[in-house]
């Protein structure tokens, strides 16, 4: 869908103008992976309209294969507007215009299933499940149909009719191989409280479960046990898009068969790249730069402090600070 980002902070009622951007968790992940040199394909459905043209062209410009995107002549491309603040803030507003959109009409019969099943990793989102019964059925059909099915819970209360409707996300998560979920999301969507260990107890099925704890860090559970990596300190410019960037970073490191600790750290670094720019989509740090940082000893990693420009500075030592508290 197309995202409209406010040019100034404030209530939607008071924002005079918006900038157009790319929206969609799955397309965000695909764009960042492609920007990092991975082969990525985005499979979706957009309207046969100008907004659909924009999405296909803009996402394709990142190097993403968009040949699996289908155009719907009868339904429009979805759009949404949001305020500038963090989604977790009480005054954050989102206005979705997705009912009846082309994406909401995706189903197991009108979507290119072969394209979806052809990669090493199939990344899905709980947002798609909320769009319609056909979309939910599509996700159920796709679970278990690729070498690795990655599922980001991405609970959006505004897309579900009632809190109980979102309980289907727990069933989907149980059927995935790799699951990303925020600690707060687990309480909202699953009704699970008590922290990461309680979430793992409720979700023992995935081979790999990643529980995100915001600025504190993230915990990963695999067959070998529990792994925690703190997030570096970040001078946040805009607190949007970090979840998708984290997932993309973790998936990138997974595709490279890196250890779980390095996957978590890579996720944190890619999230930091997004947090230190105004928009919710940006190129990640170079592989060499990220690998150098993920290899830091625990003390150096624990004192890492990242600010705007850290991914693009010509001299890496000028792009980040490693300093004592």
Secondary structure, 3 states (H helix, E strand, C coil): CEEEEECCCCCCCCCCCEEEEECCHHHHHHHHHHHCCCCCECCCEEECCHHHHHHHHHHHHCCCECCCCEEECCCCCCEEEECCCCCCCCCCCEEEECCCCCHHHCCCCCCCHHHHCCCCEEEEEHHHHHHCHHHHHHHHHHCCCCCEEEEECCCCHHHCCCHHHHHHHHHHHHCCCEEEEEHHHHHHHHCCCCCHHHHHHHCCCCCEEEEECHHHEEEEEECCEEEEEECCEECCCCCCCHHHHHHHHHHHHHHCCCCHHHHHHHHHHHHHHHHCCCCCCCCCCCHHHHHHHHCCCHHHHHCEEECCCCCCCCCHHHHEEECCC
